[in-house]
Amino acid sequence: MAKRLTTAGRYGEAVAAGLAAVRAEPLRESAHQALIDAHLAAGNRAAAQHQYLQCRRTLLEELGLEPSEALRHLLPHMTSR
């Protein structure tokens, strides 16, 4: 839903849908990716960066994993962190 709303330019609703997805499935990268995409489409780079860092922290703490290459490429300036 978040992806469709982002495509439709309904960024506020897309962010809300992305947040709901992340709350429901915090270990699912696709949920984080949809939320990051919505933030970026809305021009909210700081919010996208914050979400990436939250995802990274969750994955590291819970699974001992770094985010996937696909997720890292959304915010290439974050890969060194």
All heavy atoms as a GROMACS GRO file, in nm:
protein
  617
    1MET      N    1   0.082  -0.118   0.000
    1MET     CA    2   0.000   0.000   0.000
    1MET      C    3   0.087   0.125   0.000
    1MET      O    4   0.058   0.221  -0.071
    1MET     CB    5  -0.093   0.001   0.120
    1MET     CG    6  -0.182   0.123   0.121
    1MET     SD    7  -0.290   0.141   0.263
    1MET     CE    8  -0.397   0.004   0.244
    2ALA      N    9   0.194   0.124   0.081
    2ALA     CA   10   0.281   0.241   0.088
    2ALA      C   11   0.342   0.272  -0.048
    2ALA      O   12   0.351   0.389  -0.087
    2ALA     CB   13   0.391   0.220   0.192
    3LYS      N   14   0.380   0.169  -0.121
    3LYS     CA   15   0.438   0.191  -0.254
    3LYS      C   16   0.337   0.253  -0.349
    3LYS      O   17   0.370   0.345  -0.425
    3LYS     CB   18   0.491   0.059  -0.311
    3LYS     CG   19   0.614   0.010  -0.242
    3LYS     CD   20   0.661  -0.121  -0.302
    3LYS     CE   21   0.779  -0.174  -0.224
    3LYS     NZ   22   0.832  -0.299  -0.280
    4ARG      N   23   0.213   0.203  -0.346
    4ARG     CA   24   0.110   0.259  -0.435
    4ARG      C   25   0.080   0.404  -0.400
    4ARG      O   26   0.062   0.487  -0.488
    4ARG     CB   27  -0.018   0.175  -0.427
    4ARG     CG   28  -0.006   0.045  -0.506
    4ARG     CD   29  -0.132  -0.031  -0.500
    4ARG     NE   30  -0.128  -0.099  -0.369
    4ARG     CZ   31  -0.220  -0.176  -0.320
    4ARG    NH1   32  -0.330  -0.196  -0.386
    4ARG    NH2   33  -0.205  -0.234  -0.204
    5LEU      N   34   0.074   0.433  -0.271
    5LEU     CA   35   0.046   0.571  -0.229
    5LEU      C   36   0.161   0.664  -0.266
    5LEU      O   37   0.138   0.778  -0.308
    5LEU     CB   38   0.020   0.575  -0.078
    5LEU     CG   39  -0.112   0.512  -0.034
    5LEU    CD1   40  -0.113   0.490   0.117
    5LEU    CD2   41  -0.230   0.597  -0.077
    6THR      N   42   0.284   0.616  -0.255
    6THR     CA   43   0.400   0.697  -0.296
    6THR      C   44   0.392   0.727  -0.444
    6THR      O   45   0.411   0.841  -0.486
    6THR     CB   46   0.531   0.625  -0.261
    6THR    OG1   47   0.540   0.607  -0.119
    6THR    CG2   48   0.652   0.704  -0.309
    7THR      N   49   0.363   0.625  -0.524
    7THR     CA   50   0.351   0.642  -0.668
    7THR      C   51   0.243   0.743  -0.703
    7THR      O   52   0.258   0.821  -0.798
    7THR     CB   53   0.323   0.507  -0.736
    7THR    OG1   54   0.431   0.418  -0.706
    7THR    CG2   55   0.310   0.520  -0.887
    8ALA      N   56   0.136   0.744  -0.624
    8ALA     CA   57   0.025   0.836  -0.648
    8ALA      C   58   0.053   0.977  -0.594
    8ALA      O   59  -0.031   1.066  -0.609
    8ALA     CB   60  -0.102   0.781  -0.583
    9GLY      N   61   0.168   0.996  -0.530
    9GLY     CA   62   0.202   1.126  -0.478
    9GLY      C   63   0.134   1.160  -0.346
    9GLY      O   64   0.133   1.273  -0.303
   10ARG      N   65   0.080   1.060  -0.281
   10ARG     CA   66   0.011   1.078  -0.153
   10ARG      C   67   0.109   1.041  -0.041
   10ARG      O   68   0.095   0.940   0.026
   10ARG     CB   69  -0.115   0.992  -0.152
   10ARG     CG   70  -0.213   1.038  -0.259
   10ARG     CD   71  -0.324   0.942  -0.286
   10ARG     NE   72  -0.404   0.913  -0.169
   10ARG     CZ   73  -0.503   0.825  -0.167
   10ARG    NH1   74  -0.535   0.758  -0.277
   10ARG    NH2   75  -0.570   0.802  -0.056
   11TYR      N   76   0.209   1.127  -0.024
   11TYR     CA   77   0.323   1.095   0.061
   11TYR      C   78   0.288   1.082   0.209
   11TYR      O   79   0.340   0.994   0.276
   11TYR     CB   80   0.434   1.197   0.041
   11TYR     CG   81   0.474   1.214  -0.103
   11TYR    CD1   82   0.472   1.337  -0.164
   11TYR    CD2   83   0.510   1.103  -0.179
   11TYR    CE1   84   0.508   1.352  -0.297
   11TYR    CE2   85   0.546   1.117  -0.312
   11TYR     CZ   86   0.544   1.241  -0.370
   11TYR     OH   87   0.579   1.255  -0.502
   12GLY      N   88   0.205   1.167   0.259
   12GLY     CA   89   0.166   1.157   0.400
   12GLY      C   90   0.100   1.023   0.431
   12GLY      O   91   0.132   0.959   0.531
   13GLU      N   92   0.011   0.983   0.344
   13GLU     CA   93  -0.056   0.854   0.362
   13GLU      C   94   0.043   0.739   0.342
   13GLU      O   95   0.034   0.636   0.410
   13GLU     CB   96  -0.172   0.841   0.265
   13GLU     CG   97  -0.286   0.938   0.294
   13GLU     CD   98  -0.387   0.939   0.182
   13GLU    OE1   99  -0.475   0.851   0.185
   13GLU    OE2  100  -0.375   1.026   0.093
   14ALA      N  101   0.136   0.757   0.249
   14ALA     CA  102   0.237   0.653   0.224
   14ALA      C  103   0.325   0.635   0.347
   14ALA      O  104   0.357   0.522   0.386
   14ALA     CB  105   0.322   0.690   0.102
   15VAL      N  106   0.364   0.746   0.410
   15VAL     CA  107   0.445   0.737   0.532
   15VAL      C  108   0.366   0.667   0.642
   15VAL      O  109   0.419   0.580   0.712
   15VAL     CB  110   0.493   0.877   0.576
   15VAL    CG1  111   0.550   0.875   0.716
   15VAL    CG2  112   0.597   0.930   0.477
   16ALA      N  113   0.240   0.702   0.657
   16ALA     CA  114   0.156   0.638   0.759
   16ALA      C  115   0.146   0.487   0.734
   16ALA      O  116   0.157   0.407   0.828
   16ALA     CB  117   0.018   0.701   0.763
   17ALA      N  118   0.128   0.447   0.610
   17ALA     CA  119   0.120   0.305   0.577
   17ALA      C  120   0.254   0.236   0.602
   17ALA      O  121   0.259   0.125   0.654
   17ALA     CB  122   0.077   0.287   0.431
   18GLY      N  123   0.363   0.304   0.567
   18GLY     CA  124   0.495   0.248   0.592
   18GLY      C  125   0.523   0.232   0.740
   18GLY      O  126   0.579   0.130   0.782
   19LEU      N  127   0.484   0.330   0.819
   19LEU     CA  128   0.503   0.320   0.964
   19LEU      C  129   0.424   0.203   1.022
   19LEU      O  130   0.475   0.130   1.107
   19LEU     CB  131   0.461   0.451   1.032
   19LEU     CG  132   0.557   0.568   1.017
   19LEU    CD1  133   0.491   0.697   1.064
   19LEU    CD2  134   0.686   0.542   1.092
   20ALA      N  135   0.303   0.184   0.973
   20ALA     CA  136   0.221   0.071   1.020
   20ALA      C  137   0.287  -0.061   0.983
   20ALA      O  138   0.290  -0.155   1.064
   20ALA     CB  139   0.080   0.080   0.961
   21ALA      N  140   0.343  -0.069   0.864
   21ALA     CA  141   0.410  -0.192   0.820
   21ALA      C  142   0.533  -0.221   0.905
   21ALA      O  143   0.557  -0.335   0.944
   21ALA     CB  144   0.447  -0.181   0.672
   22VAL      N  145   0.610  -0.118   0.936
   22VAL     CA  146   0.730  -0.135   1.018
   22VAL      C  147   0.693  -0.176   1.160
   22VAL      O  148   0.758  -0.263   1.219
   22VAL     CB  149   0.817  -0.006   1.017
   22VAL    CG1  150   0.925  -0.011   1.124
   22VAL    CG2  151   0.879   0.014   0.880
   23ARG      N  152   0.588  -0.117   1.214
   23ARG     CA  153   0.544  -0.156   1.348
   23ARG      C  154   0.498  -0.303   1.351
   23ARG      O  155   0.526  -0.375   1.446
   23ARG     CB  156   0.430  -0.067   1.396
   23ARG     CG  157   0.476   0.063   1.456
   23ARG     CD  158   0.364   0.136   1.530
   23ARG     NE  159   0.254   0.173   1.443
   23ARG     CZ  160   0.247   0.287   1.374
   23ARG    NH1  161   0.344   0.375   1.385
   23ARG    NH2  162   0.144   0.314   1.299
   24ALA      N  163   0.430  -0.345   1.246
   24ALA     CA  164   0.379  -0.483   1.240
   24ALA      C  165   0.491  -0.584   1.217
   24ALA      O  166   0.486  -0.694   1.272
   24ALA     CB  167   0.274  -0.495   1.128
   25GLU      N  168   0.590  -0.547   1.137
   25GLU     CA  169   0.699  -0.639   1.100
   25GLU      C  170   0.833  -0.567   1.105
   25GLU      O  171   0.893  -0.536   1.002
   25GLU     CB  172   0.675  -0.692   0.957
   25GLU     CG  173   0.550  -0.774   0.940
   25GLU     CD  174   0.564  -0.914   0.994
   25GLU    OE1  175   0.677  -0.958   1.019
   25GLU    OE2  176   0.460  -0.979   1.011
   26PRO      N  177   0.885  -0.540   1.224
   26PRO     CA  178   1.008  -0.460   1.235
   26PRO      C  179   1.133  -0.525   1.175
   26PRO      O  180   1.231  -0.455   1.149
   26PRO     CB  181   1.024  -0.438   1.385
   26PRO     CG  182   0.942  -0.545   1.449
   26PRO     CD  183   0.832  -0.578   1.354
   27LEU      N  184   1.130  -0.654   1.151
   27LEU     CA  185   1.247  -0.721   1.093
   27LEU      C  186   1.235  -0.737   0.940
   27LEU      O  187   1.325  -0.790   0.877
   27LEU     CB  188   1.268  -0.858   1.156
   27LEU     CG  189   1.296  -0.857   1.306
   27LEU    CD1  190   1.309  -0.998   1.360
   27LEU    CD2  191   1.422  -0.776   1.336
   28ARG      N  192   1.127  -0.690   0.884
   28ARG     CA  193   1.104  -0.702   0.740
   28ARG      C  194   1.162  -0.580   0.668
   28ARG      O  195   1.112  -0.470   0.680
   28ARG     CB  196   0.955  -0.716   0.713
   28ARG     CG  197   0.925  -0.739   0.570
   28ARG     CD  198   0.779  -0.773   0.549
   28ARG     NE  199   0.780  -0.884   0.456
   28ARG     CZ  200   0.723  -0.999   0.475
   28ARG    NH1  201   0.655  -1.021   0.583
   28ARG    NH2  202   0.730  -1.094   0.385
   29GLU      N  203   1.268  -0.603   0.592
   29GLU     CA  204   1.334  -0.492   0.522
   29GLU      C  205   1.242  -0.425   0.421
   29GLU      O  206   1.251  -0.304   0.400
   29GLU     CB  207   1.459  -0.541   0.450
   29GLU     CG  208   1.578  -0.551   0.540
   29GLU     CD  209   1.707  -0.569   0.462
   29GLU    OE1  210   1.732  -0.494   0.366
   29GLU    OE2  211   1.783  -0.660   0.498
   30SER      N  212   1.153  -0.501   0.361
   30SER     CA  213   1.064  -0.440   0.261
   30SER      C  214   0.974  -0.334   0.323
   30SER      O  215   0.940  -0.236   0.258
   30SER     CB  216   0.981  -0.547   0.190
   30SER     OG  217   0.902  -0.619   0.283
   31ALA      N  218   0.936  -0.352   0.448
   31ALA     CA  219   0.856  -0.251   0.517
   31ALA      C  220   0.938  -0.124   0.537
   31ALA      O  221   0.891  -0.013   0.510
   31ALA     CB  222   0.807  -0.305   0.651
   32HIS      N  223   1.061  -0.139   0.582
   32HIS     CA  224   1.150  -0.024   0.600
   32HIS      C  225   1.176   0.045   0.466
   32HIS      O  226   1.178   0.167   0.457
   32HIS     CB  227   1.282  -0.066   0.664
   32HIS     CG  228   1.269  -0.108   0.806
   32HIS    ND1  229   1.268  -0.018   0.910
   32HIS    CD2  230   1.254  -0.231   0.862
   32HIS    CE1  231   1.255  -0.083   1.025
   32HIS    NE2  232   1.246  -0.213   0.998
   33GLN      N  233   1.196  -0.036   0.361
   33GLN     CA  234   1.223   0.020   0.229
   33GLN      C  235   1.106   0.104   0.179
   33GLN      O  236   1.126   0.213   0.125
   33GLN     CB  237   1.254  -0.091   0.130
   33GLN     CG  238   1.292  -0.038  -0.007
   33GLN     CD  239   1.344  -0.146  -0.099
   33GLN    OE1  240   1.372  -0.257  -0.057
   33GLN    NE2  241   1.357  -0.112  -0.225
   34ALA      N  242   0.985   0.055   0.198
   34ALA     CA  243   0.867   0.131   0.154
   34ALA      C  244   0.858   0.263   0.229
   34ALA      O  245   0.825   0.367   0.169
   34ALA     CB  246   0.741   0.048   0.176
   35LEU      N  247   0.889   0.262   0.357
   35LEU     CA  248   0.884   0.384   0.436
   35LEU      C  249   0.996   0.480   0.394
   35LEU      O  250   0.972   0.600   0.378
   35LEU     CB  251   0.895   0.350   0.585
   35LEU     CG  252   0.892   0.466   0.683
   35LEU    CD1  253   0.772   0.558   0.660
   35LEU    CD2  254   0.893   0.413   0.826
   36ILE      N  255   1.114   0.430   0.373
   36ILE     CA  256   1.225   0.514   0.328
   36ILE      C  257   1.193   0.574   0.192
   36ILE      O  258   1.214   0.694   0.169
   36ILE     CB  259   1.357   0.433   0.325
   36ILE    CG1  260   1.402   0.401   0.468
   36ILE    CG2  261   1.466   0.510   0.249
   36ILE    CD1  262   1.514   0.298   0.476
   37ASP      N  263   1.138   0.493   0.101
   37ASP     CA  264   1.099   0.544  -0.031
   37ASP      C  265   0.998   0.658  -0.019
   37ASP      O  266   1.007   0.758  -0.090
   37ASP     CB  267   1.039   0.432  -0.117
   37ASP     CG  268   1.143   0.337  -0.172
   37ASP    OD1  269   1.261   0.374  -0.182
   37ASP    OD2  270   1.104   0.223  -0.207
   38ALA      N  271   0.901   0.642   0.070
   38ALA     CA  272   0.799   0.745   0.089
   38ALA      C  273   0.862   0.874   0.142
   38ALA      O  274   0.831   0.984   0.094
   38ALA     CB  275   0.690   0.696   0.183
   39HIS      N  276   0.951   0.860   0.238
   39HIS     CA  277   1.020   0.979   0.291
   39HIS      C  278   1.101   1.048   0.182
   39HIS      O  279   1.097   1.171   0.170
   39HIS     CB  280   1.113   0.940   0.406
   39HIS     CG  281   1.045   0.914   0.536
   39HIS    ND1  282   0.954   1.000   0.593
   39HIS    CD2  283   1.057   0.810   0.624
   39HIS    CE1  284   0.913   0.952   0.709
   39HIS    NE2  285   0.974   0.836   0.729
   40LEU      N  286   1.174   0.971   0.103
   40LEU     CA  287   1.256   1.030  -0.003
   40LEU      C  288   1.170   1.098  -0.108
   40LEU      O  289   1.203   1.207  -0.155
   40LEU     CB  290   1.346   0.924  -0.067
   40LEU     CG  291   1.460   0.872   0.021
   40LEU    CD1  292   1.529   0.754  -0.047
   40LEU    CD2  293   1.559   0.983   0.053
   41ALA      N  294   1.060   1.034  -0.146
   41ALA     CA  295   0.971   1.092  -0.247
   41ALA      C  296   0.911   1.224  -0.198
   41ALA      O  297   0.889   1.316  -0.278
   41ALA     CB  298   0.860   0.994  -0.282
   42ALA      N  299   0.890   1.233  -0.068
   42ALA     CA  300   0.835   1.355  -0.009
   42ALA      C  301   0.943   1.461   0.014
   42ALA      O  302   0.913   1.572   0.056
   42ALA     CB  303   0.766   1.323   0.123
   43GLY      N  304   1.068   1.425  -0.012
   43GLY     CA  305   1.178   1.520   0.007
   43GLY      C  306   1.229   1.526   0.150
   43GLY      O  307   1.300   1.620   0.185
   44ASN      N  308   1.197   1.426   0.229
   44ASN     CA  309   1.237   1.424   0.370
   44ASN      C  310   1.358   1.332   0.389
   44ASN      O  311   1.348   1.221   0.439
   44ASN     CB  312   1.120   1.377   0.456
   44ASN     CG  313   1.004   1.473   0.450
   44ASN    OD1  314   1.023   1.593   0.444
   44ASN    ND2  315   0.884   1.419   0.449
   45ARG      N  316   1.474   1.382   0.346
   45ARG     CA  317   1.595   1.301   0.354
   45ARG      C  318   1.634   1.267   0.497
   45ARG      O  319   1.682   1.158   0.524
   45ARG     CB  320   1.711   1.374   0.285
   45ARG     CG  321   1.693   1.377   0.134
   45ARG     CD  322   1.807   1.448   0.064
   45ARG     NE  323   1.933   1.387   0.101
   45ARG     CZ  324   2.047   1.456   0.112
   45ARG    NH1  325   2.051   1.584   0.086
   45ARG    NH2  326   2.158   1.394   0.145
   46ALA      N  327   1.615   1.361   0.589
   46ALA     CA  328   1.651   1.335   0.729
   46ALA      C  329   1.566   1.222   0.786
   46ALA      O  330   1.615   1.136   0.858
   46ALA     CB  331   1.637   1.461   0.813
   47ALA      N  332   1.436   1.223   0.754
   47ALA     CA  333   1.348   1.116   0.802
   47ALA      C  334   1.387   0.982   0.739
   47ALA      O  335   1.384   0.878   0.806
   47ALA     CB  336   1.203   1.149   0.771
   48ALA      N  337   1.425   0.984   0.612
   48ALA     CA  338   1.469   0.861   0.545
   48ALA      C  339   1.596   0.809   0.610
   48ALA      O  340   1.610   0.689   0.635
   48ALA     CB  341   1.491   0.887   0.397
   49GLN      N  342   1.689   0.898   0.639
   49GLN     CA  343   1.814   0.859   0.704
   49GLN      C  344   1.787   0.802   0.843
   49GLN      O  345   1.844   0.698   0.879
   49GLN     CB  346   1.907   0.979   0.714
   49GLN     CG  347   2.038   0.949   0.781
   49GLN     CD  348   2.129   1.071   0.784
   49GLN    OE1  349   2.104   1.171   0.718
   49GLN    NE2  350   2.234   1.064   0.861
   50HIS      N  351   1.699   0.866   0.918
   50HIS     CA  352   1.664   0.817   1.051
   50HIS      C  353   1.604   0.676   1.041
   50HIS      O  354   1.639   0.588   1.122
   50HIS     CB  355   1.565   0.912   1.117
   50HIS     CG  356   1.514   0.862   1.247
   50HIS    ND1  357   1.588   0.869   1.364
   50HIS    CD2  358   1.397   0.803   1.279
   50HIS    CE1  359   1.517   0.815   1.462
   50HIS    NE2  360   1.401   0.774   1.413
   51GLN      N  361   1.517   0.654   0.944
   51GLN     CA  362   1.455   0.522   0.929
   51GLN      C  363   1.558   0.416   0.892
   51GLN      O  364   1.553   0.304   0.941
   51GLN     CB  365   1.343   0.527   0.825
   51GLN     CG  366   1.262   0.400   0.820
   51GLN     CD  367   1.199   0.368   0.954
   51GLN    OE1  368   1.148   0.456   1.022
   51GLN    NE2  369   1.204   0.242   0.995
   52TYR      N  370   1.650   0.452   0.804
   52TYR     CA  371   1.756   0.358   0.768
   52TYR      C  372   1.836   0.318   0.891
   52TYR      O  373   1.864   0.199   0.913
   52TYR     CB  374   1.849   0.418   0.661
   52TYR     CG  375   1.966   0.329   0.633
   52TYR    CD1  376   1.957   0.224   0.543
   52TYR    CD2  377   2.087   0.346   0.701
   52TYR    CE1  378   2.064   0.140   0.520
   52TYR    CE2  379   2.195   0.263   0.679
   52TYR     CZ  380   2.182   0.159   0.587
   52TYR     OH  381   2.288   0.076   0.567
   53LEU      N  382   1.874   0.416   0.971
   53LEU     CA  383   1.953   0.387   1.091
   53LEU      C  384   1.875   0.302   1.191
   53LEU      O  385   1.931   0.213   1.254
   53LEU     CB  386   2.001   0.517   1.156
   53LEU     CG  387   2.104   0.596   1.076
   53LEU    CD1  388   2.130   0.730   1.141
   53LEU    CD2  389   2.232   0.516   1.058
   54GLN      N  390   1.747   0.329   1.201
   54GLN     CA  391   1.662   0.248   1.290
   54GLN      C  392   1.655   0.104   1.240
   54GLN      O  393   1.667   0.009   1.317
   54GLN     CB  394   1.522   0.307   1.299
   54GLN     CG  395   1.431   0.230   1.392
   54GLN     CD  396   1.293   0.291   1.400
   54GLN    OE1  397   1.269   0.404   1.358
   54GLN    NE2  398   1.200   0.216   1.454
   55CYS      N  399   1.638   0.087   1.110
   55CYS     CA  400   1.635  -0.046   1.050
   55CYS      C  401   1.767  -0.118   1.074
   55CYS      O  402   1.769  -0.234   1.116
   55CYS     CB  403   1.606  -0.036   0.901
   55CYS     SG  404   1.612  -0.194   0.813
   56ARG      N  405   1.875  -0.050   1.047
   56ARG     CA  406   2.008  -0.110   1.065
   56ARG      C  407   2.029  -0.155   1.209
   56ARG      O  408   2.074  -0.267   1.234
   56ARG     CB  409   2.116  -0.011   1.024
   56ARG     CG  410   2.257  -0.068   1.035
   56ARG     CD  411   2.359   0.030   0.980
   56ARG     NE  412   2.489  -0.032   0.979
   56ARG     CZ  413   2.581  -0.014   1.074
   56ARG    NH1  414   2.558   0.065   1.175
   56ARG    NH2  415   2.697  -0.075   1.065
   57ARG      N  416   1.994  -0.069   1.303
   57ARG     CA  417   2.010  -0.101   1.444
   57ARG      C  418   1.925  -0.224   1.482
   57ARG      O  419   1.973  -0.315   1.549
   57ARG     CB  420   1.972   0.020   1.530
   57ARG     CG  421   1.993   0.002   1.677
   57ARG     CD  422   1.969   0.130   1.759
   57ARG     NE  423   1.850   0.205   1.717
   57ARG     CZ  424   1.852   0.322   1.651
   57ARG    NH1  425   1.966   0.377   1.617
   57ARG    NH2  426   1.740   0.382   1.620
   58THR      N  427   1.803  -0.228   1.436
   58THR     CA  428   1.714  -0.341   1.465
   58THR      C  429   1.769  -0.470   1.408
   58THR      O  430   1.772  -0.573   1.477
   58THR     CB  431   1.573  -0.314   1.409
   58THR    OG1  432   1.520  -0.195   1.471
   58THR    CG2  433   1.480  -0.430   1.437
   59LEU      N  434   1.812  -0.467   1.283
   59LEU     CA  435   1.865  -0.588   1.221
   59LEU      C  436   1.992  -0.637   1.290
   59LEU      O  437   2.010  -0.757   1.310
   59LEU     CB  438   1.892  -0.565   1.072
   59LEU     CG  439   1.769  -0.544   0.984
   59LEU    CD1  440   1.812  -0.509   0.842
   59LEU    CD2  441   1.680  -0.666   0.985
   60LEU      N  442   2.079  -0.544   1.326
   60LEU     CA  443   2.202  -0.582   1.395
   60LEU      C  444   2.174  -0.641   1.533
   60LEU      O  445   2.230  -0.745   1.570
   60LEU     CB  446   2.296  -0.462   1.408
   60LEU     CG  447   2.374  -0.424   1.283
   60LEU    CD1  448   2.445  -0.291   1.303
   60LEU    CD2  449   2.473  -0.533   1.247
   61GLU      N  450   2.086  -0.575   1.609
   61GLU     CA  451   2.056  -0.622   1.744
   61GLU      C  452   1.982  -0.755   1.744
   61GLU      O  453   2.010  -0.842   1.826
   61GLU     CB  454   1.972  -0.517   1.819
   61GLU     CG  455   2.051  -0.394   1.857
   61GLU     CD  456   1.964  -0.285   1.917
   61GLU    OE1  457   1.841  -0.304   1.931
   61GLU    OE2  458   2.020  -0.178   1.949
   62GLU      N  459   1.885  -0.770   1.656
   62GLU     CA  460   1.800  -0.889   1.656
   62GLU      C  461   1.857  -1.007   1.579
   62GLU      O  462   1.838  -1.122   1.618
   62GLU     CB  463   1.661  -0.854   1.600
   62GLU     CG  464   1.585  -0.752   1.682
   62GLU     CD  465   1.545  -0.803   1.819
   62GLU    OE1  466   1.516  -0.923   1.832
   62GLU    OE2  467   1.541  -0.721   1.913
   63LEU      N  468   1.925  -0.978   1.467
   63LEU     CA  469   1.969  -1.086   1.379
   63LEU      C  470   2.119  -1.088   1.353
   63LEU      O  471   2.169  -1.182   1.291
   63LEU     CB  472   1.895  -1.076   1.244
   63LEU     CG  473   1.743  -1.076   1.250
   63LEU    CD1  474   1.685  -1.048   1.112
   63LEU    CD2  475   1.692  -1.207   1.306
   64GLY      N  476   2.189  -0.985   1.395
   64GLY     CA  477   2.331  -0.977   1.367
   64GLY      C  478   2.361  -0.954   1.221
   64GLY      O  479   2.468  -0.991   1.172
   65LEU      N  480   2.267  -0.892   1.149
   65LEU     CA  481   2.281  -0.869   1.005
   65LEU      C  482   2.282  -0.721   0.972
   65LEU      O  483   2.215  -0.642   1.037
   65LEU     CB  484   2.162  -0.932   0.930
   65LEU     CG  485   2.146  -1.083   0.938
   65LEU    CD1  486   2.016  -1.122   0.873
   65LEU    CD2  487   2.263  -1.152   0.872
   66GLU      N  488   2.357  -0.686   0.867
   66GLU     CA  489   2.352  -0.552   0.809
   66GLU      C  490   2.235  -0.548   0.711
   66GLU      O  491   2.193  -0.652   0.660
   66GLU     CB  492   2.482  -0.523   0.732
   66GLU     CG  493   2.602  -0.500   0.820
   66GLU     CD  494   2.603  -0.361   0.885
   66GLU    OE1  495   2.528  -0.272   0.841
   66GLU    OE2  496   2.681  -0.343   0.980
   67PRO      N  497   2.184  -0.430   0.682
   67PRO     CA  498   2.080  -0.419   0.579
   67PRO      C  499   2.129  -0.470   0.444
   67PRO      O  500   2.250  -0.468   0.416
   67PRO     CB  501   2.051  -0.268   0.573
   67PRO     CG  502   2.094  -0.217   0.705
   67PRO     CD  503   2.211  -0.301   0.745
   68SER      N  504   2.037  -0.513   0.363
   68SER     CA  505   2.071  -0.565   0.231
   68SER      C  506   2.130  -0.456   0.142
   68SER      O  507   2.115  -0.336   0.169
   68SER     CB  508   1.945  -0.620   0.162
   68SER     OG  509   1.857  -0.513   0.132
   69GLU      N  510   2.194  -0.499   0.036
   69GLU     CA  511   2.252  -0.405  -0.060
   69GLU      C  512   2.144  -0.316  -0.119
   69GLU      O  513   2.165  -0.196  -0.138
   69GLU     CB  514   2.324  -0.482  -0.171
   69GLU     CG  515   2.398  -0.394  -0.267
   69GLU     CD  516   2.479  -0.473  -0.367
   69GLU    OE1  517   2.516  -0.587  -0.340
   69GLU    OE2  518   2.503  -0.417  -0.476
   70ALA      N  519   2.028  -0.372  -0.148
   70ALA     CA  520   1.918  -0.292  -0.205
   70ALA      C  521   1.877  -0.179  -0.111
   70ALA      O  522   1.854  -0.067  -0.156
   70ALA     CB  523   1.798  -0.383  -0.234
   71LEU      N  524   1.870  -0.207   0.016
   71LEU     CA  525   1.833  -0.104   0.113
   71LEU      C  526   1.945  -0.001   0.126
   71LEU      O  527   1.920   0.120   0.132
   71LEU     CB  528   1.800  -0.166   0.248
   71LEU     CG  529   1.725  -0.078   0.346
   71LEU    CD1  530   1.590  -0.037   0.291
   71LEU    CD2  531   1.708  -0.147   0.478
   72ARG      N  532   2.069  -0.047   0.129
   72ARG     CA  533   2.182   0.046   0.140
   72ARG      C  534   2.188   0.141   0.022
   72ARG      O  535   2.227   0.256   0.037
   72ARG     CB  536   2.312  -0.032   0.154
   72ARG     CG  537   2.327  -0.101   0.288
   72ARG     CD  538   2.468  -0.154   0.311
   72ARG     NE  539   2.522  -0.231   0.201
   72ARG     CZ  540   2.516  -0.364   0.192
   72ARG    NH1  541   2.459  -0.435   0.288
   72ARG    NH2  542   2.570  -0.426   0.089
   73HIS      N  543   2.149   0.093  -0.096
   73HIS     CA  544   2.157   0.178  -0.216
   73HIS      C  545   2.053   0.289  -0.217
   73HIS      O  546   2.067   0.385  -0.294
   73HIS     CB  547   2.145   0.095  -0.343
   73HIS     CG  548   2.271   0.024  -0.379
   73HIS    ND1  549   2.391   0.090  -0.398
   73HIS    CD2  550   2.299  -0.106  -0.397
   73HIS    CE1  551   2.486   0.003  -0.425
   73HIS    NE2  552   2.433  -0.117  -0.425
   74LEU      N  553   1.951   0.280  -0.134
   74LEU     CA  554   1.854   0.388  -0.126
   74LEU      C  555   1.918   0.516  -0.071
   74LEU      O  556   1.882   0.626  -0.109
   74LEU     CB  557   1.736   0.349  -0.037
   74LEU     CG  558   1.644   0.241  -0.089
   74LEU    CD1  559   1.537   0.209   0.014
   74LEU    CD2  560   1.580   0.284  -0.221
   75LEU      N  561   2.013   0.496   0.019
   75LEU     CA  562   2.083   0.608   0.082
   75LEU      C  563   2.233   0.580   0.075
   75LEU      O  564   2.295   0.544   0.174
   75LEU     CB  565   2.039   0.624   0.228
   75LEU     CG  566   1.893   0.661   0.248
   75LEU    CD1  567   1.848   0.631   0.388
   75LEU    CD2  568   1.872   0.807   0.214
   76PRO      N  569   2.293   0.597  -0.043
   76PRO     CA  570   2.434   0.559  -0.059
   76PRO      C  571   2.529   0.630   0.035
   76PRO      O  572   2.631   0.574   0.074
   76PRO     CB  573   2.466   0.593  -0.204
   76PRO     CG  574   2.351   0.670  -0.256
   76PRO     CD  575   2.235   0.651  -0.162
   77HIS      N  576   2.495   0.749   0.080
   77HIS     CA  577   2.583   0.822   0.173
   77HIS      C  578   2.584   0.757   0.312
   77HIS      O  579   2.667   0.791   0.394
   77HIS     CB  580   2.542   0.967   0.182
   77HIS     CG  581   2.405   0.988   0.238
   77HIS    ND1  582   2.291   0.966   0.163
   77HIS    CD2  583   2.364   1.024   0.360
   77HIS    CE1  584   2.186   0.990   0.240
   77HIS    NE2  585   2.227   1.025   0.360
   78MET      N  586   2.493   0.662   0.338
   78MET     CA  587   2.485   0.598   0.469
   78MET      C  588   2.567   0.468   0.476
   78MET      O  589   2.584   0.413   0.583
   78MET     CB  590   2.339   0.563   0.501
   78MET     CG  591   2.250   0.682   0.516
   78MET     SD  592   2.298   0.787   0.653
   78MET     CE  593   2.285   0.674   0.788
   79THR      N  594   2.618   0.420   0.366
   79THR     CA  595   2.683   0.288   0.366
   79THR      C  596   2.809   0.284   0.449
   79THR      O  597   2.851   0.178   0.491
   79THR     CB  598   2.714   0.242   0.222
   79THR    OG1  599   2.798   0.339   0.161
   79THR    CG2  600   2.588   0.221   0.143
   80SER      N  601   2.868   0.397   0.475
   80SER     CA  602   2.992   0.396   0.555
   80SER      C  603   2.964   0.394   0.705
   80SER      O  604   3.055   0.390   0.784
   80SER     CB  605   3.075   0.519   0.519
   80SER     OG  606   3.006   0.638   0.551
   81ARG      N  607   2.837   0.396   0.744
   81ARG     CA  608   2.803   0.398   0.887
   81ARG      C  609   2.772   0.262   0.937
   81ARG      O  610   2.733   0.174   0.880
   81ARG     CB  611   2.683   0.489   0.912
   81ARG     CG  612   2.722   0.631   0.883
   81ARG     CD  613   2.606   0.719   0.912
   81ARG     NE  614   2.648   0.850   0.873
   81ARG     CZ  615   2.609   0.960   0.932
   81ARG    NH1  616   2.530   0.956   1.032
   81ARG    NH2  617   2.652   1.076   0.892
   0.00000   0.00000   0.00000
